[in-house]
Amino acid sequence: MSSQKLTKATDSTSFELGDRDLLKGCEGKDVEQLQKLLIVVKKDIIITGYFGNQTEGIVIKFQELNELRPNGVVDKKTLDAIKRKAYGLSGN
């Protein structure tokens, strides 16, 4: 594992996607990166950098469709599934 997982950040905008679990109320660059991935998976999302109702709803729907726990939290398991789906679309 990389030591970058232990990055000390006082500003939520300095987190990279995968540094922390994302859930409703989070904001920052990592949320924006997540939203960009979700555009590939599901087109109708607005990139705001804020994890609000819109992002939570799309994450829950994604989790339901992919047999993940539908709790709206983007943990490592959910993020890995989103990445696989987003990057796998171009190979079909």
C-alpha positions, -999 to +999 in steps of 0.1 A: +000+000+000+011+035-007+019+059+021-002+085+002-033+069+019-021+086+051-020+121+036-026+148+062-051+173+048-067+201+066-087+211+035-112+187+020-104+200-015-069+184-012-082+148-011-078+126-042-104+100-052-099+070-030-082+088-001-114+086+020-149+071+019-174+096+003-209+102+016-235+129+016-221+162+028-185+156+015-171+181-009-139+186-027-117+175-057-123+138-049-161+143-051-157+161-084-135+131-097-162+107-086-189+127-104-168+127-136-167+089-134-204+087-127-210+107-159-195+078-178-217+053-160-249+075-159-250+106-180-275+128-161-253+142-133-240+177-127-204+181-116-205+203-085-178+189-062-204+185-035-219+151-025-255+160-021-289+144-029-282+141-066-249+122-061-262+101-033-292+090-053-271+080-083-246+061-060-275+042-043-290+032-077-256+021-089-251+000-057-285-016-062-278-025-098-244-039-090-253-060-060-236-037-035-250-026-002-272+004-012-262+029+015-250+058-006-215+056+008-186+053-018-162+031+000-134+011-017-157-016-028-182+008-044-154+029-059-137-001-075-171-012-090-177+023-104-142+024-119-146-010-135-179+000-150-167+034-162-135+021-177-151-011-191-176+007-212-152+017-239-140-019-243-175-033-252 
